[in-house]
Amino acid sequence: QVKLIVTGDDFGYCPRRNQGIVDCFLAGAVSNVSLLVNGSAAADAAKLARRYNIPIGLHANLSEGSPVCEVLKTNSSLLNEDGFFHGKMGFRTALSKGLLNMSEVKQELKAQVELFHELTGHLPPHMDGHQHVHVLPEVRNVFAEVLEEYGIKYTRVPIEPGLHKCDWITPSLMDFYLGVEEDSLNTVDVFTSHGIRWPDIYIGLSTMGKNMSVSTICSAIDAAVVEFTSKAPSPTHPTPRSTTVTIELMVHPGYPSIPPIGGCGEGPDDFSQSWERLHELQTLIKPELQSHYKSRNIQLCSFKDL
């Protein structure tokens, strides 16, 4: 049996993203969401999750927009000269130059957990990183400490089986993805030593945006399950194989953002305004995808069902 968590990322980014994710959830196409607490529509997202009983976790954000921790909003290593986070690549550059203060990273992560608790009334059952910052060197250690302190059991480790064979991914994006993969491989021991868990299989890089189709999702899942069930226990998942395989599929559905509404303090980014979000939404709700899940005995669930 396969348990599939379909996580809609960036919940709280803008009202149109929230609406798209809720529509997907109500259509049975998304089973879990990840909330950006510094998103401009985070409070609205938390209300929607409560209203529709949507399982919700935390999408920790250190790279886009503004911090939520008051003391870090003015003078902190996490900010660029414009007073915002350094950005997806800027954060990685600042980190590699040793410019980021890890105690400030920890302070901001804890502030985001606290704000999540305030907005939803509970701690996040799972916590991952916006733009995969949580698996970066040094950050991974602080991230693991925060999860352990709050008793947050689950995270995401973006190591995607078959990624190297996906020839439709542009070279520049593939470079970024392979960097994420390498960082993730180096994170496994850190997370394991803190007692943090994650699903057996991660999928989501090869199926993002315009690359998402019913066939890319189905073949990614099928191939990953075959590979996973055929191999011996590995260092990343040393436990003996159970009869249930768990998968997280990361998705970004939504209706395109219309500036200036949206974002995390700086307005919505290009991906958010593009047709690719809507394309993901329309793909995820296709009946062919739902019938594929049924035919493979794939059951959609959330982290608290693991």
N, C-alpha and C positions, 0 to 999 in steps of 0.2 A: 504494500500500500504506500502511496505517496501523499504526504501532507504538504500543501503548497501555500506559502504565505505570499500574497501579492500585495506589496507595500507601495502605496502612493506617497512619494516623497514631496517635500516642500508644501505640505498642508499649512495654511496660514500666510502664504506668500501674497495672495491678493484674492478679492472676492470671487473672481472668475476661476481661479485655480481651485478654490474651495468648492465652488459649485460643480466643477467638472469631476473632482474626486468623489464628492457625495453622490453624483449621478452614477459614477462607476460602482460605488459601493452598493447602491440600491439596485443596480442591475446584476449584482453578484459577480462583478469583474475585478473588484479590489476587495481585499479582506482585512486590511490593516493600513494604518496611516502613520506618517512620521512628521511631527509638527516642528516648524521653525518658530520658536517662541519670539524671535526678534522680527518676524514677518509683520507686515502692516495689517494683516487681517487675522492675526493669531487668536485674539479673543473670540472673534466670530467663529473661527475654526473649532475652537474648544467647545463652544456652544453647540455647533452642528454635530460634533462627535457625541456629545451628551444626548442631544435630541434623537439621533438615529442609532445610538448605541454602537458607535464605530470604535473598534479597538485602536488605541492611539499610543504611540511612543514618541521619543524625542529625537529630532534631527539636529544634533548639536552643530552650531554654526560659529566658526571662527574666521571665516574668509569673506563673507558678503554682508555689507551693511554696517550696522552699529552694534556695539556690545549692549547687553542688558544690565550689566553690573555698573551702577552709578559711578563708582570711583574710577572706572576704566574708560569712561566716556570722554575724558578730557586729556589725560596725559598718560599714555600707556604704550608699551612696545607693540601692542596688537594693532595700532592705528597708523595709517599713512598720513602724509602732510595735509590731506583734505579732511582728516578726522574720521575716516571710515576704516573698516578692516582692509587688509592689503590685497584682497582678491584671490581668486583660485591659484594663479601662478605666482602672484606677488607674495602670498603667504609662504609658499614653498621656497621662494628665493630668500625672503627674510629669515626663514628657519635655517636654511643651509649656510647663511652668513653668520649664524649665531646671534641674531638681533632680537629674538623673541624671548621674553622672560617667562619661564615655565610656571612660576608661581602665579603670574597673571593669567596664563592659560587655565590653570586650575581654578582660580577665582571666578573666571568667566563661565567655565563649565558648570561649576556649582551654582552660580547665579541662574543659569539656564534651567538646571534641574529644579531649583526652588520656584522659578517663575512657572515652569510646567505644572508643578504641584498646585500652585496658586490658581492657575487657569483651569485645571481639570479636576482638582480635588483629590488627585492620587499621584503617586510616583510613577514614572514611566516603566512599563514592563520590559521595554527594550530601548536602547539608545545607540544611534549610529552617527556618522559624521557627514555633514553637508560637504559635497565635493571631496569626499573621502579623506578629510583632514585627520580623522581619528586614528589612521594607521601610519601616519608619518613618524619619523624618528623623534624621540623625546615626547612628542604629543601622546603617542600610544601609551607610554608609562603613566602619564598624568591622567589620561582618559580612563585607564584601567583602575587607577586608585579611586577616582571619583565613582565609578560604577560599583566598586567593592564597598566603598563607604556608605553608599545609599542602598546597597543590596539589589542593584539592578542586574538581573541575571543574564540578559541576552544582548548581543550586539550583531554587527554585520562584518564579515571579513570578505572583501570583494576579490576573491580568487575565482575566476570564472573558467570552468573546463572548456576546452576547445577554442578559447579566445584567439590563440595564435593562428588558427585556420580560417578565421573570418576575413576573407579577402575584400569584403565590401567596406571595411572600416578604413578611412583615409589615413595615410602614413602619420600625419601630425597627431591625430587623435589616438592612433595605435601606440605611438610613443608614450603619450600620457597614460593610457590604459596599462601598458606594460610596466610603467613606473608605479602605478597603483598596485599592480599585482606583486611586484618585488617588495614594496613596502608592506603589503599584506602578509606575504610569506615570512617576513622578518618580525611580524607582530604576533604570530600564532603563539609562540612560547610565552610572551608577555601576558597575553589575555588568559592563556591556560593557567599560568601560575597564580593569577588572581581569581581563578574559579569562574571565569566568564565563559558563556557558551554561545554558540551560533549554529544555524542550520547546517546540515551536511553539505548542501550545495547552494552556491550563489549564482544567479543569472541576472543580467541587467545591462552590462556594458555593450554587448553585441546586439542588443535589441532596442537601443535607445532612439527616440525621435524617429527620423525618416527610415531608420533601419528596422523598425518594428513592423512585423506582419504576423499573421496567424502562423504561417509556416516557419518563420524564424523562431518564434516562441516555442512552437511544438517540437521542432527538431532540436533546439537547444535543451529542452527538458528531456526529451527521449534519449538523446546522446549522453547527457550528464547522468541520467539514472542508470543506463547500461554500464557506463564507465565506473560509476560509484559502486554498483552492486557486484561488479566483476573483480574488483581489486581487494587485496588484503588490507587489514587495518593499517593506517598510515600515521605518521607523527601528528598530522593536523587533526585526525580523528582516531585516536588510539583505542577507543572503546570497540568491543566486538560489534559486528554488524547486527542491527536489529532488523525485524521484518519491515519496519516503517522507515522510509527515506524522507527526510525533511528538506525542503527547498525554499529559499526566498527569491522571489522575482521582484526586482526593483523597477518601478515604473513612474512616469511623470505625466500623468494625464491632466488635462485642464482645458479651459477655453482661453485663447490667447489674451494676455494682459494688454490693457490699453493705457499707455502712460497718460498722466503721471501716477495713476493709481497702481499700487503694488510695490513689491520689493521689500527690502529689509532696512530702509532708511535712505536709499539712494535712487529709488525708482526701479522699475522692472528691467531685467537684462534682456539681451537679444533672444535667447532660447525661450524665455518666458513669453515674448511677444510673437514668436514664430508660429506657423501652422503646425509645427511638429507636435506640439502639446495636444492639439485637437486630433491629429492623426493617431496618437497613442490612445486617446479616449475612444475614438471610433473603432480602432482595432480590438481593444480589450473587450468591448461589449458585443463583438460579433458572435452569433450563435455557434459558428463552426468551432470557435475556441472552447466554448462551454461544452460542446459535445465531444471534443477531443479529451478534455479533462475526464468526462464521464467514462469514455471508452477505455481510458488508462487507469481507472480507479484513483483519480487524483482528487483529493478532498481539500477545498480551500479552507484555511483557518488563520488564526493569528498567533502571536508568540505565546499568549497565555494558554493556548490549547496544546502546546508541545509537552 
